[in-house]
Amino acid sequence: MSETLQHLNSTLNGYVWGWPMIMLLMGTGLVLTVLTGAIQFRRLGFALREVLGKIARPGGGKGDVRPFQAVATALASTVGVGNIAGVATAIAIGGPGAVFWLWVSGLFGMATKYSEIVVALHYRESDSSGGMRGGAMYVLKKGLGWPWLGGAFALLTALAAFGIGNMVQANSVADALKATLNVPAWVTGVALVILTAMVILGGIKSIARVTQWLVPIMTLMYLSGALVVLVCFAPQLPHAFRLIFEGAFSGTAAAGGFAGSTMMMALRYGIARGLFSNEAGLGSAPMAHCAADTDHPVRQGLYGVFEVFVDTMLVCTATALVILLTDTWNSGLTGAALSVKSFGTGLPGAAGSVVVTGGLVLFAYSTLLGWSYYGETGIVYLLGAKAAIPYRVAWLLFVYLGATGSLHVVWDVADTLNGLMAIPNLIGLLASVPLLLRLQREFFGLPPRPK
């Protein structure tokens, strides 16, 4: 039975994370870039000033958390194991050229993330407990009149969260601590349950209070380690960028333990890993942003531009450059092992292992916090606010199971469910483009288009 399920899921996953979905997500990003007037480029400075200049300020609207706390919660979910292991895997399979296509996915992903947040904010509503909720399910229900499709998205979110946002993260932490410090998996599991319970049982306000500090600290720690490597290997930077741009359009010949790649391999794995990391188009992050006390959907949407910028253009790029500068990309290693070797080569002593292991543990823990709220939002849409507490308790149980178990079939299915979230989300987003453009003109004070 399990082999049959695994085969069926593998076939479906090939479509979900294969060329059809990649083209759908990238095509949506391209269309939204054109329709919004390339807002991620024209308004990037505005977005950075908005986020960094108003970190401690309330947004002046209805909501449960400050705008920066909302983006910190969203970043807690997106800056995860994929930024370390996923980027390394993309380079190990697709070659250095994959980094270029990862950047492309990030640039178009900024427009998608901005747009889905704007639309979701417009349709958000209070649940029966008074908390502000929003996301693709509410867009589909209130905007298109398709509550059944909204229910499908909510169910996919609630189920996928247990795998991609919970068990995979807990298992990654357990593996990392076992390998570096020989910590038993059950000890890691108990510790993670306690640390997670201390945060998520208090709901979104408690999660936001922690992520507003955790996300900047863990991101700066990781980027600082990468920056040291970049400075030490600065003379090799031109060569690294040449590898990226040449490999993006011609592929990369075999060298050392590297098996060689084609342009199409670089394109596929670069874009897929980028989209998997920043989650643009999957509909996850808007659920966190909808809790913000912002005065206008577009203002919070610009926080989404910042979110993808940090995740893909900073953190993913940092990992990629360290791997290329230390010339470990052709060592035959892949995933987190490649990142560990790269930082270990670039930093003295045990510093490299500390940076990667510490980053992986903190990234995974933050993802546990952020995705717990996404899954909870899905179940609240389906069953009402009364289901929130039972879902949080179940979340803690699966944290322990993920840390101590080896349930690869469950994880693979959750990965497929995570990708399937994009389909109803993109339907709601593309159908709401007229609303998106109207809200954008309204916010920036542009005159309305003539009828």
C-alpha positions, 0 to 999 in steps of 0.5 A, spaced: 500 500 500 505 504 501 509 503 495 503 504 491 501 511 494 509 513 493 508 511 486 502 515 485 505 521 489 511 521 485 508 521 479 503 527 481 509 530 484 513 530 477 507 535 475 506 539 481 514 541 482 515 540 474 515 544 468 508 545 468 508 548 475 514 552 474 511 555 467 505 557 471 508 560 477 513 564 472 508 566 467 504 569 473 510 573 476 511 575 469 504 577 467 504 581 474 510 584 473 508 587 467 501 589 469 503 592 476 508 596 472 514 592 475 513 595 482 518 590 485 523 595 481 520 601 481 518 601 488 523 597 491 526 603 495 520 605 498 518 598 500 525 598 504 524 605 507 517 602 509 519 596 512 526 598 515 524 605 517 517 603 521 520 597 524 517 598 531 511 602 529 503 600 529 500 600 522 494 604 523 489 599 521 485 593 524 489 587 525 493 583 531 500 585 530 504 590 527 506 590 520 513 588 521 511 583 526 507 580 520 513 580 515 517 577 520 512 571 521 512 570 514 520 570 513 520 565 519 516 561 514 520 562 508 527 562 510 528 555 512 532 549 510 531 550 503 535 556 503 541 552 506 540 545 503 535 547 497 540 552 494 546 547 495 542 541 491 540 546 485 547 547 484 549 540 485 544 538 480 544 544 475 551 547 476 552 554 478 548 557 472 542 555 477 543 561 481 542 565 475 535 562 474 534 562 482 535 570 481 530 570 476 525 566 480 526 571 486 525 578 481 518 575 478 516 572 485 517 579 488 511 581 484 507 575 485 508 575 493 506 583 493 500 581 489 497 576 493 498 579 499 494 586 496 488 581 494 488 577 500 488 583 505 482 586 501 478 580 503 480 579 510 475 578 516 475 577 523 473 570 526 469 568 531 474 569 536 476 576 534 482 575 530 483 577 523 484 572 518 485 572 511 488 568 505 487 565 498 481 561 501 477 568 503 479 571 496 476 565 493 470 565 497 468 573 498 471 575 491 469 569 486 464 566 490 467 559 490 467 557 497 468 550 495 475 552 492 477 556 498 475 550 502 480 546 498 486 551 499 484 551 506 484 543 507 491 543 503 494 548 507 492 545 514 495 538 511 501 540 508 503 544 514 504 538 518 509 535 513 513 541 509 512 546 515 513 541 521 516 534 520 521 536 515 523 542 519 523 538 526 527 532 523 532 537 520 534 539 526 534 533 529 539 530 524 543 536 524 544 536 532 545 528 532 551 529 527 554 535 530 553 534 537 551 527 538 544 529 541 539 523 541 533 525 537 528 524 542 532 529 546 531 534 540 524 532 539 522 534 547 526 540 547 523 542 540 516 541 543 517 545 549 520 551 545 514 551 540 509 550 545 511 556 549 510 560 543 504 557 538 499 556 544 499 564 545 497 564 538 499 569 532 501 575 537 505 570 541 508 568 534 510 575 532 513 577 538 518 572 538 519 572 530 520 579 530 527 578 534 528 571 532 528 572 524 533 578 524 538 575 529 538 568 525 538 572 518 544 577 520 548 571 523 548 567 517 549 573 512 555 575 517 558 568 516 557 568 509 560 575 508 566 573 512 567 568 506 566 573 501 571 578 503 576 572 504 575 570 497 574 576 494 579 575 488 575 569 486 568 573 485 569 575 478 570 568 476 564 565 481 559 570 477 562 568 470 560 561 472 553 563 474 552 567 467 555 562 463 552 556 466 545 559 466 545 559 458 550 554 456 550 549 462 556 546 465 561 541 463 563 536 468 569 537 473 571 533 479 565 530 482 560 534 478 556 530 473 555 536 468 549 539 467 545 542 461 542 549 461 535 546 462 537 543 468 540 549 471 533 553 469 529 548 472 533 547 478 534 554 479 527 556 478 524 550 482 529 551 488 527 559 488 520 558 488 520 553 493 524 557 498 520 564 497 514 561 496 511 566 492 505 564 488 503 558 493 499 563 497 502 561 504 505 568 506 499 572 505 496 569 511 501 572 516 500 579 512 493 579 513 494 579 521 497 586 520 494 592 523 496 596 516 492 602 513 492 599 506 493 593 502 498 595 498 502 598 503 503 591 506 504 588 499 510 592 499 512 588 505 512 582 501 517 585 496 522 586 502 520 578 504 522 575 497 528 580 497 531 578 503 529 570 502 532 569 495 536 575 493 540 575 500 540 569 504 539 564 498 545 568 494 549 568 500 549 560 500 550 560 493 556 564 493 560 561 499 559 554 495 562 557 488 567 561 492 570 555 496 570 551 489 566 546 493 560 545 488 564 540 484 565 536 490 560 530 489 556 533 495 549 535 495 544 538 500 546 541 507 552 537 507 555 541 501 553 547 505 557 545 511 563 543 507 563 550 503 562 554 510 567 549 513 572 551 507 571 558 507 571 559 515 577 557 520 576 552 525 569 550 527 566 556 525 563 554 518 560 548 522 557 553 527 554 557 522 551 552 518 548 548 523 546 554 527 543 557 521 539 550 520 537 549 527 534 557 527 531 557 520 527 550 521 525 552 528 522 559 525 519 555 520 515 551 525 512 557 528 510 560 522 507 554 518 503 553 525 499 559 524 498 557 516 495 550 518 491 553 523 488 559 519 486 553 514 483 549 519 479 555 522 476 557 515 474 550 515 471 548 522 471 555 525 475 558 531 474 553 536 479 548 532 485 553 533 487 550 540 486 543 538 490 544 532 496 547 536 496 541 540 496 536 534 502 540 531 506 539 537 505 532 537 507 532 530 513 536 532 516 530 536 514 525 531 518 529 526 524 529 530 524 522 532 521 518 526 523 517 518 516 518 515 519 519 508 512 517 504 508 522 509 513 528 507 513 526 500 506 527 500 506 533 504 511 536 499 506 535 493 500 538 497 504 544 498 505 545 491 498 544 489 496 550 494 499 554 488 493 552 483 487 555 487 491 561 490 493 563 482 486 562 480 484 567 485 490 572 484 489 572 477 481 573 477 483 579 482 487 583 477 482 588 476 482 589 484 489 589 485 490 595 479 485 599 482 488 598 489 495 600 487 492 606 483 488 608 489 494 608 494 499 611 490 494 617 488 494 615 480 488 618 477 483 612 475 483 610 468 478 613 463 472 608 462 
